[in-house]
């Protein structure tokens, strides 16, 4: 089932981000910028004039033109992200040969960005060039972004895909049915450790054990040189009912506690390379952009 929602106020945008109706770091940034524009548009009469006048005192220029400038900047952020996604796809395209079976986790496609995605970008471009590509899609418990979003995207793009339980990835690798793993990335440390959706670390370990190349795709803005390694990345723990229920229906006895880490950290030693908008980054990893 496809559901569309119009977000016409700053509060609506904030609520959508809070409840994961807008998700994916690039898209959250775009939505937040658009939410700021919507927030200023909501103001009427003297309130809007007062707000714009105050912004104008901090930002040189005509206060009456501030809304237009905010809108133009938010649109520029969107267009920059669209171009960034395309560049990630171009740099990652050689990693997806004709006939490849790719395994991915969570959702790092068009529904998480302003363009064709990060991890899915090389897949989209391979398909665009006529290469035969098949994607194994991890369901991605507990919120099922793979099942609900990635599978939906690929189906509508005409790219063959197979939905699998997260726990089936190891069996497929052992059977030599996976040629490459490509996942998204939320934050990259100076030493190459990175944070991503929970379950990514396990995939990386399995891939290394079975000799499957493991790539993480994301914009260079994901690199945070202030973080020495993954040990200092704070890991969010979300509500337990995301684990104990599915679509609002209980799947565990009442009162059973649950751990619900939103992310995990994959050590750099398990990463074959990063696919960024500035190029392919291979070990040894540093916080310096590729030349």
C-alpha positions as CSV (number, residue, x, y, z in Angstrom):
1,X,0.0,0.0,0.0
2,X,1.3,3.4,-1.0
3,X,0.5,6.4,1.3
4,X,1.3,10.0,0.5
5,X,1.3,12.8,3.0
6,X,1.5,16.5,2.3
7,X,3.7,18.3,4.9
8,X,2.6,22.0,4.8
9,X,3.9,23.2,8.2
10,X,7.1,23.1,10.2
11,X,5.2,21.1,12.9
12,X,4.1,18.6,10.3
13,X,7.7,18.2,9.0
14,X,9.0,17.8,12.6
15,X,6.4,15.2,13.4
16,X,7.1,13.2,10.2
17,X,10.8,13.1,11.1
18,X,10.1,12.2,14.7
19,X,7.9,9.2,13.6
20,X,10.2,8.0,10.8
21,X,7.7,9.0,8.1
22,X,10.7,11.0,6.7
23,X,13.9,9.1,7.2
24,X,17.4,8.8,5.8
25,X,20.0,11.5,6.7
26,X,20.0,13.3,3.3
27,X,16.2,13.4,3.1
28,X,15.9,14.5,6.7
29,X,18.2,17.4,5.9
30,X,16.1,18.4,2.9
31,X,12.9,18.1,4.7
32,X,14.1,20.2,7.6
33,X,15.2,22.9,5.2
34,X,11.8,22.8,3.5
35,X,10.2,22.8,7.0
36,X,11.9,26.0,7.8
37,X,10.5,27.5,4.6
38,X,7.0,26.3,5.5
39,X,7.4,27.7,9.0
40,X,8.0,31.2,7.7
41,X,5.2,30.9,5.1
42,X,2.8,30.0,7.9
43,X,3.3,33.4,9.6
44,X,0.8,36.0,8.7
45,X,0.7,39.8,8.7
46,X,2.7,41.6,11.4
47,X,4.1,38.3,12.8
48,X,5.7,37.4,9.5
49,X,7.0,40.9,8.9
50,X,8.5,40.9,12.4
51,X,10.1,37.5,11.9
52,X,11.6,38.4,8.6
53,X,12.8,41.7,9.8
54,X,14.6,39.9,12.7
55,X,16.2,37.4,10.3
56,X,17.2,40.3,8.1
57,X,19.1,41.9,10.9
58,X,21.2,38.8,11.2
59,X,21.4,38.2,7.4
60,X,22.3,41.2,5.3
61,X,19.6,42.0,2.7
62,X,16.0,43.0,2.3
63,X,13.8,41.4,5.0
64,X,11.0,41.1,2.5
65,X,13.1,38.8,0.3
66,X,14.2,36.4,3.2
67,X,11.5,33.9,2.5
68,X,12.5,33.7,-1.2
69,X,16.1,33.3,-0.2
70,X,15.3,30.5,2.3
71,X,13.2,28.7,-0.3
72,X,16.0,29.0,-2.9
73,X,18.6,27.6,-0.4
74,X,16.4,24.7,0.5
75,X,15.9,23.9,-3.1
76,X,19.6,24.2,-3.7
77,X,20.2,21.6,-0.9
78,X,17.8,19.3,-2.6
79,X,19.5,19.7,-6.0
80,X,22.9,19.2,-4.5
81,X,21.8,16.0,-2.9
82,X,20.3,14.8,-6.2
83,X,23.7,15.4,-7.9
84,X,25.6,13.8,-5.0
85,X,23.5,10.6,-5.3
86,X,24.3,10.5,-9.0
87,X,28.0,10.8,-8.4
88,X,27.9,8.0,-5.8
89,X,26.2,5.8,-8.4
90,X,28.8,6.6,-11.0
91,X,31.7,5.8,-8.7
92,X,30.0,2.6,-7.5
93,X,28.9,1.4,-11.0
94,X,32.0,-0.7,-11.6
95,X,31.2,-2.7,-8.5
96,X,27.9,-4.0,-10.0
97,X,28.8,-6.0,-13.1
98,X,26.3,-7.6,-15.4
99,X,24.6,-10.5,-13.7
100,X,25.5,-9.4,-10.2
101,X,23.6,-10.5,-7.1
102,X,23.7,-7.7,-4.7
103,X,22.6,-7.8,-1.0
104,X,21.5,-4.6,0.7
105,X,20.2,-3.7,4.2
106,X,17.6,-1.2,5.4
107,X,16.8,1.6,2.8
108,X,19.3,3.8,1.2
109,X,17.5,4.6,-2.0
110,X,15.3,7.4,-3.4
111,X,13.0,7.2,-0.4
112,X,15.9,8.2,1.9
113,X,17.5,11.0,-0.2
114,X,16.7,13.7,-2.7
115,X,17.9,11.6,-5.7
116,X,18.5,8.0,-6.5
117,X,19.9,7.1,-3.1
118,X,23.3,6.1,-1.9
119,X,23.6,2.3,-1.6
120,X,21.0,1.8,-4.3
121,X,22.5,4.4,-6.7
122,X,25.0,2.0,-8.3
123,X,22.2,-0.5,-8.7
124,X,19.9,2.0,-10.4
125,X,22.7,3.1,-12.8
126,X,23.6,-0.5,-13.6
127,X,19.9,-1.2,-14.4
128,X,19.8,2.0,-16.5
129,X,22.7,0.7,-18.6
130,X,20.9,-2.5,-19.3
131,X,22.9,-4.7,-16.9
132,X,21.1,-7.7,-15.4
133,X,21.1,-7.1,-11.7
134,X,19.3,-8.9,-8.9
135,X,19.0,-7.6,-5.3
136,X,18.5,-9.5,-2.1
137,X,16.7,-7.2,0.2
138,X,17.1,-7.7,4.0
139,X,13.7,-7.2,5.6
140,X,15.5,-5.1,8.2
141,X,13.9,-5.7,11.6
142,X,12.4,-4.2,13.6
143,X,10.8,-1.4,11.5
144,X,11.1,-3.3,8.2
145,X,12.5,-0.5,6.0
146,X,13.9,-3.1,3.6
147,X,10.5,-4.9,3.2
148,X,8.4,-1.7,3.1
149,X,10.7,0.7,1.3
150,X,13.6,-0.9,-0.6
151,X,11.5,-3.7,-2.0
152,X,8.9,-1.2,-3.1
153,X,11.4,1.0,-4.8
154,X,13.1,-1.8,-6.7
155,X,9.8,-3.3,-7.8
156,X,8.6,0.0,-9.2
157,X,11.9,0.5,-10.9
158,X,11.7,-2.9,-12.6
159,X,14.8,-4.2,-10.9
160,X,14.5,-7.9,-9.9
161,X,14.7,-8.4,-6.1
162,X,14.0,-11.0,-3.5
163,X,13.0,-10.1,0.0
164,X,14.8,-12.2,2.7
165,X,14.7,-12.4,6.5
166,X,17.8,-10.7,8.0
167,X,18.9,-14.1,9.3
168,X,19.1,-15.6,5.9
169,X,22.0,-13.6,4.6
170,X,24.6,-16.0,6.0
171,X,23.0,-19.0,4.2
172,X,23.0,-17.2,0.9
173,X,26.6,-16.2,1.2
174,X,27.6,-19.8,2.1
175,X,25.7,-20.9,-1.0
176,X,27.7,-18.4,-3.1
177,X,24.5,-16.6,-4.1
178,X,25.8,-13.1,-3.1
179,X,28.4,-11.4,-5.2
180,X,28.6,-8.1,-3.3
181,X,27.1,-6.3,-0.3
182,X,26.3,-2.6,-0.5
183,X,24.8,-0.8,2.4
184,X,24.3,2.9,3.4
185,X,26.2,4.8,6.0
186,X,25.1,7.3,8.6
187,X,28.4,8.4,10.1
188,X,32.1,7.6,9.3
189,X,34.8,8.0,11.9
190,X,38.4,9.2,11.1
191,X,39.7,5.6,11.3
192,X,37.0,4.2,8.9
193,X,34.6,2.7,11.5
194,X,31.0,3.6,10.6
195,X,27.6,3.6,12.0
196,X,24.5,2.4,10.1
197,X,21.2,0.6,10.7
198,X,21.3,-2.2,13.2
199,X,22.3,-5.4,11.5
200,X,25.0,-3.9,9.3
201,X,27.8,-5.1,11.6
202,X,26.6,-8.7,11.3
203,X,26.5,-8.5,7.6
204,X,30.0,-7.2,7.4
205,X,31.3,-10.0,9.6
206,X,29.5,-12.6,7.4
207,X,30.8,-11.0,4.2
208,X,34.4,-11.1,5.4
209,X,34.0,-14.8,6.5
210,X,32.6,-15.8,3.1
211,X,34.9,-13.6,1.0
212,X,32.2,-11.3,-0.3
213,X,33.1,-7.7,-1.0
214,X,31.4,-5.3,1.5
215,X,30.9,-1.7,0.5
216,X,29.3,1.2,2.3
217,X,28.0,4.1,0.3
218,X,27.4,7.6,1.4
219,X,28.2,11.3,0.8
220,X,31.5,12.7,2.0
221,X,29.6,14.8,4.5
222,X,29.1,11.6,6.4
223,X,32.8,11.6,7.4
224,X,33.2,13.1,10.9
225,X,37.0,13.6,11.5
226,X,36.2,14.7,15.1
227,X,35.4,11.0,16.0
228,X,38.6,9.0,16.4
229,X,36.8,5.6,16.1
230,X,33.4,3.9,16.4
231,X,33.6,3.5,20.2
232,X,32.7,7.2,20.7
233,X,29.5,7.1,18.5
234,X,26.4,7.3,20.7
235,X,23.9,4.6,19.8
236,X,20.2,5.5,20.0
237,X,17.9,3.0,21.6
238,X,14.3,3.3,20.4
239,X,11.0,2.2,22.0
240,X,10.8,-1.5,22.9
241,X,7.4,-1.9,21.2
242,X,9.1,-1.7,17.8
243,X,10.5,-5.1,18.6
244,X,7.6,-6.6,20.5
245,X,5.0,-5.7,17.9
246,X,4.6,-5.7,14.1
247,X,2.2,-3.2,12.6
248,X,0.8,-2.7,16.0
249,X,0.1,-6.3,16.7
250,X,1.9,-7.9,19.7
251,X,4.3,-10.8,18.9
252,X,5.8,-11.2,22.4
253,X,4.2,-11.9,25.8
254,X,3.2,-8.7,27.7
255,X,5.9,-7.3,29.9
256,X,8.8,-9.0,28.1
257,X,11.7,-6.4,28.0
258,X,13.3,-5.8,24.6
259,X,16.5,-4.1,23.4
260,X,16.1,-1.9,20.4
261,X,19.3,-0.4,19.2
262,X,18.7,1.8,16.2
263,X,22.3,1.5,14.8
264,X,25.4,-0.5,15.2
265,X,29.1,0.3,14.4
266,X,31.1,-1.7,11.8
267,X,34.9,-1.6,12.3
268,X,36.9,-0.4,9.4
269,X,38.6,-3.8,9.0
270,X,35.5,-5.3,7.5
271,X,35.0,-2.5,4.9
272,X,36.3,-3.3,1.4
273,X,35.8,0.3,0.4
274,X,33.6,3.4,0.8
275,X,31.7,4.6,-2.2
276,X,31.4,8.4,-1.9
277,X,30.4,11.3,-4.1
278,X,34.1,12.1,-4.3
279,X,35.2,8.7,-5.3
280,X,36.0,5.2,-4.1
281,X,37.9,5.2,-0.7
282,X,39.9,2.1,0.1
283,X,41.9,1.2,3.2
284,X,43.9,2.4,4.9
285,X,41.1,4.8,5.7
286,X,41.7,8.5,6.7
287,X,39.5,11.5,7.0
288,X,41.1,13.1,3.9
289,X,38.9,13.2,0.8
290,X,40.2,11.2,-2.2
291,X,42.3,13.1,-4.7
